Amino acid sequence: MPLTCPDGEHFNYTTHQCVPGDECDGCGNMAAVCHYHCKEQVDLYPTHGDQFDCSTYTICNGEEDLLPVTCPPEAPYYDGTRCQNDESKCCSCYPYCTLAQIGTLVFDPADCTKYYICAEEGIPLNFGICPDGEYFDPMSGQCSANVPCSTPSSCFNKVNPDGCISMYICQKFGVEAKCRTQCLKEFYSCNTDNIGHTVEPLTCSGDLVFNPENNLCVPVDDCPFPSSFMSLNTTMLSRSVRG
């Protein structure tokens, strides 16, 4: 059952904390910078991406699109604001709703078990998850056990704005933190049997958490990053008891 922030606070997507204020302001979702046409606020959105070509972007002049620009070889992928070298940060790895898709469901390019509800044009926020053993079928707009996972390789293991990987596909041997900037108990492990397959996270034993710097389970005090999920749960439960 989901927890609820106290009155007058909202949940910050990036820090995983309840913070003061009723306005979410994008909830810390960096994907909100992804868009595919020029907007009126040219000072805030001077460029836009191409939904089907991550190597190009278009400069806006306030009235119309100018000619597309190709990212340089050393930074070939446009992430919504600039050219950089991480393909998983492409805007095409985020779900997007066009005007024609409002009121329908669209798939998550980085997680074939997830679908989003289109309420307006842009990056959707509200999502659902298919039942175990099923994937979302973009053609029918439904979850199905008869379709394969359609996640493109360019979007494998996309790091979310909160620094976590929600769906992990093994590409090499070894272990990987579920969250690269937090000390959580979960981590991913890949071996000869699961290369090329989606894996569920494993959990450190006892009170240990996974350290993203050395890829080891360690005591909480030995991990250099915050344990925000555990702090949130503890805080919310203690507030519930006091209330």
CORURVEN-V307978 format. One record per residue. N is the residue number from 0. RES is the residue in one letter. OMEGA is omega in degrees with one decimal (none if undefined). Layout:
BEGIN
{{N RES OMEGA} {N RES OMEGA}}
END
This chain:
BEGIN
{{0 M -178.3} {1 P 176.3} {2 L -178.5} {3 T 176.6} {4 C 178.2} {5 P 177.5} {6 D 179.3} {7 G 178.3} {8 E 174.6} {9 H -176.2} {10 F 177.9} {11 N -173.9} {12 Y -176.2} {13 T -176.2} {14 T -177.4} {15 H 178.1} {16 Q 169.3} {17 C -176.2} {18 V -177.9} {19 P 176.7} {20 G 179.4} {21 D -177.2} {22 E -178.0} {23 C 179.4} {24 D 177.5} {25 G 178.3} {26 C 178.9} {27 G -175.8} {28 N -178.3} {29 M 178.3} {30 A -178.3} {31 A 179.0} {32 V -179.4} {33 C 174.6} {34 H -169.4} {35 Y 172.8} {36 H -177.6} {37 C 178.0} {38 K -178.6} {39 E -177.8} {40 Q -176.0} {41 V 179.2} {42 D 178.1} {43 L -177.3} {44 Y -176.4} {45 P -179.5} {46 T 171.2} {47 H -175.8} {48 G 175.7} {49 D -174.4} {50 Q -175.3} {51 F -179.9} {52 D -175.9} {53 C -177.0} {54 S -178.3} {55 T 172.9} {56 Y -176.8} {57 T 178.3} {58 I -179.6} {59 C 178.2} {60 N 177.3} {61 G -178.7} {62 E -176.9} {63 E 176.7} {64 D 170.3} {65 L -178.0} {66 L 177.6} {67 P 177.7} {68 V 179.2} {69 T 178.1} {70 C -179.5} {71 P -177.9} {72 P -177.8} {73 E 177.2} {74 A -167.0} {75 P -173.0} {76 Y 179.0} {77 Y -174.2} {78 D -178.7} {79 G 177.6} {80 T -175.6} {81 R 173.1} {82 C -179.3} {83 Q -170.7} {84 N 177.9} {85 D -175.1} {86 E -177.9} {87 S 178.4} {88 K 177.1} {89 C 176.2} {90 C 179.9} {91 S 176.9} {92 C 176.8} {93 Y 176.1} {94 P -179.2} {95 Y 179.5} {96 C 172.1} {97 T 178.3} {98 L -178.4} {99 A -176.8} {100 Q 179.1} {101 I -177.6} {102 G 179.3} {103 T 176.6} {104 L 176.5} {105 V -176.7} {106 F 174.2} {107 D -177.2} {108 P -177.2} {109 A -178.2} {110 D -174.0} {111 C 176.3} {112 T -172.5} {113 K 174.5} {114 Y -177.3} {115 Y -179.9} {116 I -177.4} {117 C 177.2} {118 A 178.9} {119 E 179.9} {120 E 178.0} {121 G 179.2} {122 I -179.8} {123 P -179.0} {124 L -175.7} {125 N -175.3} {126 F 173.6} {127 G -178.4} {128 I -179.6} {129 C 175.0} {130 P 178.9} {131 D 178.1} {132 G 179.7} {133 E 176.4} {134 Y 179.2} {135 F -180.0} {136 D -178.0} {137 P -178.2} {138 M -178.1} {139 S -177.3} {140 G -178.9} {141 Q 172.7} {142 C -177.5} {143 S 175.1} {144 A -175.0} {145 N 178.1} {146 V 178.4} {147 P 174.1} {148 C -174.7} {149 S -180.0} {150 T 178.1} {151 P -177.2} {152 S -179.5} {153 S -178.9} {154 C 178.3} {155 F 171.2} {156 N 178.2} {157 K 176.9} {158 V -179.4} {159 N 179.7} {160 P 179.0} {161 D 178.5} {162 G -176.7} {163 C 176.1} {164 I -174.5} {165 S 177.5} {166 M -173.6} {167 Y 176.3} {168 I -176.2} {169 C 178.2} {170 Q 178.5} {171 K 179.9} {172 F 175.4} {173 G -179.3} {174 V -178.0} {175 E 177.0} {176 A 174.3} {177 K 179.0} {178 C -172.7} {179 R -179.0} {180 T 177.6} {181 Q 176.5} {182 C 178.1} {183 L 180.0} {184 K -172.3} {185 E 173.4} {186 F 179.0} {187 Y -179.7} {188 S -178.4} {189 C 178.0} {190 N -175.6} {191 T -175.7} {192 D -174.2} {193 N 175.9} {194 I -178.8} {195 G -177.1} {196 H 173.9} {197 T -179.8} {198 V 174.8} {199 E -180.0} {200 P 170.6} {201 L -175.6} {202 T 174.7} {203 C -176.5} {204 S 173.7} {205 G -179.0} {206 D -178.3} {207 L 175.1} {208 V -177.3} {209 F -179.6} {210 N -178.7} {211 P -177.6} {212 E -178.8} {213 N 178.6} {214 N 178.4} {215 L 172.4} {216 C -174.1} {217 V 172.0} {218 P -177.3} {219 V -177.1} {220 D -179.1} {221 D -178.5} {222 C -173.4} {223 P -177.9} {224 F 179.2} {225 P 175.1} {226 S -168.3} {227 S 180.0} {228 F -179.8} {229 M 179.1} {230 S 179.7} {231 L -179.0} {232 N -179.4} {233 T -178.7} {234 T -177.1} {235 M 179.9} {236 L -179.5} {237 S 177.1} {238 R -179.2} {239 S -179.1} {240 V -179.1} {241 R -178.5} {242 G none}}
END
